[in-house]
Amino acid sequence: MVDDGSKEECAKLVDEYQAKDARVVVYHKKNGGLSDARNYGIKHARGKYITCVDPDDYVDDDYVEYLYTILMKFNAKMSIAQHRVRYDNGSVKENGTKGNERISTERCLERMLYHDVIDTSACSKLYHYSLFETVQYPDGRLFEDIATTYKLMMQCEYIAVGYESKYNYVFHDKSIVNSDFRPAKFDLLEMTDRMASDVVKRFPKLEDAVLRRQVYARFSTLNQMLNTTEYRAEKKEIIKFIKNSKWKILRNPNAPKRDKIAILLLSISAATYKYIWLSYRNSIMGGQFK
């Protein structure tokens, strides 16, 4: 457990866990942010496998066992499980089903780019420690998993995918994605474009999937900027990128229907898109975003 400069009460609590259970190892360090804490923990890890659990989230009792079992079953260096989303209003979105399989790295990346069950999150995954010998989470940057997960995947020949939910992602309306917009959130675009370049260079056939992910990143950033009058030049550039990609996305049979609807609404007008998106977001969250 990495104590990344927490308050005194929390530091005492983790020390108590360490005193009760020899399997718990605690490292206290000055606050350096999420990436720095992960890198620090990975550097000091002594086992063969790495998994991440973020603050506020929690896992099922057999989380590690499940990931390890399918990793061993398919002789892979990386395994993936699903997650369920727990909202502040008490509702739960279950994403899991049954079964598991081994898929190629290219197919795994393609599904991740289309948000087809597989995501970019650092969590809900088990990694062989060797994958981190040349990969680190970028210090001081938001959306660090987008800059990292694909690199870990690309070091694997194939990946074990399990379809049961074992990770509980606690969704807060004040999380990084949903909090007020700030310039650091433009990191999403830089990280996504860098991933796009690297993936296409290795797998040219994924060009359409990569573009879809770049458009998605623009929509995600734009959605967080809708209630601010600042960053007009950046908004204009984001909308221009989306509109220039319009026909490639609309003609792509694998692009999610939601992406296509969003592009059509934005083509009508930015005001129309803003009104419908905010209404939709508020309705699916039961009023959390008022």
N, C-alpha and C positions, 0 to 999 in steps of 0.2 A: 504494500500500500504506500503510495506516494502522497505525503502531506505537503501540498504545494503552498506553504505559508498560510495555513488556516489559523483560525482564532485559537486561543489557548485551550478552551474547553474541548474543541474538536481534537486537538493534538493529544490531550490527555486521554480521550476516549480511544483513539487508535492504539495508544500505548497499552491501554488496558486489554484490548483484543490480543495484542502481541504477547502479553504476560499470560493470558489464558490458553493460548493455542500456539504451539511451536511452529505451525505451518504459516503463521502470519508474520511477515517481515515488514517493518515500517521504516521508511526513509523520510526524514524531515528536511525540507529545503526551503529556501526563500521563494516567494511567489514568482513564477516565471511564465504562467499561462499553461493552457492545456497541452500544446505541442511539447513544450519543455518538460512538463511532468511525464508525458508518455515516453519521450526520448530517454529521460532519466531512469524511468522504471525499466525500460527495455535494456538499457545499458547494464543495469545491475541485476537483471534476471538471471537465474541459474538453471532454469529448466530448458527443455527442448522446444517448448511451445509457448506462444504468446497470445493472450486475448485481452481485449480492452472492455472495461465497463465504466461508463461515464458517471459523474456525480448526479444524484437524483434518480438515475435508472437502477433497475435491479433485474436479477436473472432467476430463472427457475432452478430448482434444486439440482436437476440433472443437466444443466446448461453445458458445462465442460465435458461431462461424460458423453453427451449426445454428439458434440462437435468432434471429440476425439474418436468416437466409434466410427463415424462415417469417414473421417480422415484415414483411419487405419483400413477400413473396408476397401477403399479405392486407392490406397497407397499414394495419397496426395500430400502436398506440402501446405495446402490451404483448404479449409472447409468453411461452409456458410450455413447458418441457420436463419430462420425467419424471426420477425419480431411482432409483438402486438403493441398498439399505441394506446396509452392511457391518458385521457384528457383531464384537465382540471375540473371539468363539470361532472366527472364520474363515469362518463361513457367510455367504452372500450372498443377499439377496432381490431378484430382478429384477422391477421394476414396469413396464418398458417393453414396447411392442409396435411397430407400424409405423404410418405415416400421419400426417396433420396436417389441421387444419380451422380454420375461422373460426367462432366462436360469439358470441352476443350476451352483453352484460354480465350480464343477468338470468340467463341459462342458466349462465354461468360461476359466478356466485355460488351458484346452486342446487346445482351439482355440488360446489362447495367445501364447502357446508354439510352435504352428505351424505357427504363424503369419497369422492366419485366421481372418482378419478384426480387431480383438482385439489385442492391443499392450500393452507394459509395461509402456508406458509413464504416468507420473503423471498427465499430462494435458488432456483436453477433457473428463474429468470425474467429477462427483459430488459425494461427500462422506458425509454420516452422521457423525457429529463431533465425535460421540462415537467411531468410528473405530480407531481414533488416540489416544485413551486413553492408549493403550499399544504399539503403533507403532510410531517411529520417523524416519525421513530421516537421514542417516548416515553422520555425519559431516566430512568434509574434504575428501570425497570420490567422485570419478566420478561414473557415471551410478547409481546414488542413487535411481532412480525409479525402477530399476530391483531388488534392495534389499528390496523394500517397497510395490510396487503395489500388488504383489501376497499375501502379508500378509494381506492387506486390503480386498482383495477378499475372503480370507479364513475365514474371520470373518462373511461373509454373507451367508445366506441360499441360496439365488439366487440373480441374478443381472439383472438390466434392461438395455437392449442394444438397442440403436437407430442407424439407418443406414444412417441418413442424416449427411452431413459434416457441422459442426458448428464452427470448430476451424481451424485457418490458421497458419500452421507451416512454418516459413520462413527458408528455407534451405540455409545455407551459406557454401561455400567451405572451410571456415576456422573455422568451428564449431568444437566442441570437437571431434566428430567422424572423421572429415576430416582434422584436423590440423596435424602437424608433430607428429610422435610417441614419447611418453615419458613413462617412467616406470609406472606412475600412471594409464595408460590405461590398465594395467593388472588387475585393479580393476574389469573389466568386467568379467573376468574368475572367480575370487573369488566370486563375487556377484551371478553369474549364477549358480555356483556349490552349493552354499549355498541354493539358491532357489530350485535347483534340489533335494537336500537332503530332504528339508522340504516338498516339494510337494509329493514326492514318499512315504514318511513316512505316509502321510495322505491319499493319493490316489495311491495305488500301481499299479492300472491299467494304470496310466499315465507314466509308466517307459519309453516306446518308445518315447513318446512325449517329455519327459524330456531330453532324450539322444539327440534327434534332436536339442533341444535348446542349449545344451552344445556344440554340433558340430558347430552350427551356430555361437555361441560366439567365438569359435576358429577361424573360417573363418573370422569373422569380425575383430578380433585382428590381424590375419595374414595379411589380406589385407592392414592394416595400417602400417605393418612392411616391406612391399615388397620393398620399396625404401631405406631401411637402411641396412647397413652391420653389425650393432650391434645386440646384443641379440641372438646370434647364438644358444646358448643352449636352450633358451626359444622357439625359432622357431622350433627347432628339437623336443621338447616336444609337442608342439602344433600339428605339422604334425603327430607325432606318435599317439596322441589321435585320430585324425581324421581317420587315416588309420586303427586303431584298431576297429573303429566303422563302418567301410566301409560297411560291408555286412548287418548289422542291419538297416542302413539307406537306402541302395539300395533296401532291401526287404520290407521296410515300405511303404505301399500304400498311407499313409497320408503325407509323407515327400515331400516337394516341389521339383518339377523337377529341379529347379536351384541348390538345395543342391546336388542332385545326379550327375548332370553334373560337378559341382565343384569337387566332390570327385573323379570322373573318371579322370578329367584333372590332379588333384594332383597326382593320382596314376601313370600317365604317367611320370611326372617329375614336380618338383617345378618350373623349368624354364618355362615349357609349361603353367602351371597354371598362373604364373605371367604375361606372355605376353598376354594371352587371357583375363585375368581379367582386366588389365590396359587398353587394347584396348576397351573392353566392357564398362567400366566405363566412359571412355572419350567420347565414341559415344553417350551414353544415356544422357549425360550432355551437349551435344553440344559444347564440347571443353573446358568446365570449368576447367577440371583437367589437362590440359597440363602443 
